[in-house]
Amino acid sequence: MGLLDGVLGAVLGGGNNNAGGGQQDLMSSVIGGLLQQSGGVGGLLDMLKKGGLGQQADSWQSTGENMPVDAGDLMKVLGGMGGQAQGDAGGGLGGLLGQVLGGAAPGAAGGGNLGDLLAKSGVGQDQLGGLLAKVLPGVLDGMTPGGQVPQAHSNDMLSGVLGSVLKGALGGGNKGGGLFG
């Protein structure tokens, strides 16, 4: 996971001590994994468009305002839920998101995975959709400068965009330390 290793090292490297750190770690890992598993920014945008979120994905790629996305709709596309009810904490996610959460987290000791990070962050699957709906539009917008999908993106670009978006969306200083505080 070369690209993801470098990005996560840069975004998470300083040992995030703020109360929202668990959510930031989780979102960095999940979004980095989604980009990697889908083949990059273009692949993820294509997947969203094919899943019925074309207007939203187009707005995130364009230079205009980003359209909001419903958390449930996003989870259906990324998680391959196909309209099924959310599963219990131990399962229920398929598709691309299931692959990402089931995969090994870079640098995780003892073979941990991103699902473990989900559990440690205190974020349930129902909350994950809300976090992704809040963060993913900004990340994809930042990764498509001038409305153009890059042929390839560098670790620095992804790290900078993730860091900026996550800091603004999740580290906002509310007393609970994050989106759900």
C-alpha positions in Angstrom: 0.0 0.0 0.0 2.7 2.5 -1.0 0.6 5.6 -1.6 -1.6 5.0 1.4 1.4 4.4 3.7 3.0 7.7 2.7 -0.2 9.6 3.0 -1.2 8.2 6.4 2.3 8.8 7.7 2.1 12.4 6.7 -1.4 13.1 7.9 -1.3 11.1 11.1 2.4 11.1 11.8 2.6 13.7 14.5 0.5 11.7 17.0 -2.8 13.6 17.0 -3.7 14.4 20.6 -6.9 16.3 20.1 -10.1 14.7 21.0 -11.2 14.3 17.4 -8.1 12.4 16.5 -9.9 9.0 16.4 -12.3 10.3 13.8 -9.6 12.0 11.8 -7.5 8.8 11.9 -10.5 6.8 10.8 -11.5 9.1 8.0 -7.9 9.4 6.7 -7.6 5.7 6.6 -11.0 5.1 5.0 -10.7 7.8 2.3 -7.2 6.8 1.5 -8.3 3.2 1.2 -11.3 4.1 -1.0 -9.1 6.0 -3.3 -6.5 3.2 -3.5 -9.1 0.4 -3.9 -11.0 2.3 -6.6 -8.0 3.1 -8.7 -7.7 6.8 -7.7 -9.8 9.9 -7.9 -11.2 9.1 -11.3 -12.1 5.6 -10.4 -13.9 6.7 -7.2 -15.8 9.4 -9.1 -16.9 6.9 -11.7 -18.1 4.5 -9.1 -20.2 7.2 -7.4 -21.6 8.2 -10.8 -22.5 4.6 -11.7 -24.1 4.2 -8.3 -26.6 7.0 -8.9 -24.7 9.9 -7.3 -23.7 11.5 -10.6 -25.0 15.0 -9.9 -23.2 15.1 -6.6 -20.0 13.6 -8.0 -20.0 16.1 -10.9 -20.4 19.0 -8.4 -17.5 17.8 -6.3 -15.3 17.6 -9.4 -16.4 21.0 -10.8 -15.2 24.4 -9.7 -18.7 25.3 -8.4 -20.3 24.6 -5.1 -20.4 21.1 -3.8 -23.8 19.4 -3.6 -24.5 17.6 -0.3 -24.9 13.8 -0.3 -27.2 11.7 1.8 -25.2 9.5 4.1 -27.5 6.5 3.4 -27.2 6.9 -0.4 -23.4 7.2 -0.1 -23.2 4.0 2.1 -25.3 2.1 -0.4 -22.9 3.0 -3.2 -19.6 2.5 -1.3 -20.8 -0.3 0.9 -22.7 -2.3 -1.6 -25.7 -2.4 0.7 -28.2 -2.5 -2.1 -31.0 -1.2 0.1 -30.4 -3.7 2.9 -30.6 -2.6 6.5 -27.4 -1.7 8.2 -25.7 -4.8 9.7 -24.4 -5.2 13.2 -21.1 -3.7 14.3 -19.3 -6.9 13.2 -20.5 -6.9 9.6 -23.0 -5.6 7.1 -20.6 -3.7 4.9 -19.8 -5.1 1.5 -18.5 -3.6 -1.7 -15.6 -1.2 -1.8 -16.0 0.0 1.8 -16.1 -3.5 3.1 -12.8 -4.2 1.3 -11.3 -1.1 2.8 -12.4 -1.8 6.3 -11.4 -5.4 6.1 -7.9 -4.6 4.8 -4.8 -4.3 6.9 -4.1 -0.8 8.2 -0.7 0.4 7.2 1.8 0.2 10.0 -0.7 -1.6 12.3 1.0 -3.8 14.7 -0.2 -7.4 15.0 -2.1 -7.4 11.8 -4.8 -4.9 12.8 -7.3 -3.7 10.2 -9.3 -0.6 9.5 -12.3 -2.3 11.0 -10.3 -2.3 14.3 -9.7 1.4 13.8 -13.5 1.9 13.3 -14.1 0.2 16.7 -11.3 2.1 18.5 -12.6 5.4 17.2 -16.0 4.8 18.8 -17.7 5.4 15.4 -20.4 3.0 14.5 -21.3 2.0 10.9 -24.4 4.3 11.1 -22.1 7.2 12.0 -19.5 6.3 9.3 -21.9 7.3 6.6 -22.4 10.7 8.1 -18.7 11.3 8.4 -18.1 10.2 4.9 -20.9 12.4 3.6 -19.3 15.4 5.4 -15.7 14.8 4.4 -15.7 13.0 1.0 -17.1 15.9 -1.1 -14.3 18.2 0.1 -11.6 15.7 -0.5 -12.7 14.9 -4.1 -13.2 18.6 -4.7 -9.6 19.3 -3.5 -8.3 16.4 -5.5 -9.7 17.8 -8.8 -8.1 21.2 -9.1 -9.8 23.3 -11.8 -12.4 20.6 -12.3 -9.9 18.2 -13.8 -9.3 14.7 -12.6 -5.5 14.2 -12.3 -3.9 11.4 -14.3 -2.1 10.5 -11.1 -1.9 12.2 -7.7 1.1 12.5 -5.4 1.3 11.7 -1.8 1.8 15.4 -1.1 -1.4 16.3 -2.9 -3.5 13.7 -1.1 -1.9 14.4 2.2 -2.5 18.2 1.9 -6.1 17.8 0.8 -6.9 15.2 3.5 -5.2 17.2 6.2 -7.0 20.4 5.3 -10.5 18.9 4.8 -10.3 16.7 8.0 -9.0 19.6 10.1 -11.9 21.8 8.9 -14.6 19.1 9.1 -13.6 17.1 12.2 -11.2 19.2 14.3 -13.4 22.2 14.6 -12.9 22.7 18.3 -16.3 21.9 19.6 -16.1 20.6 23.2 -16.8 17.0 22.2 -13.9 17.0 19.8 -15.5 16.2 16.5 -18.6 15.8 14.4 -20.6 14.0 17.1 -19.3 15.9 20.2 
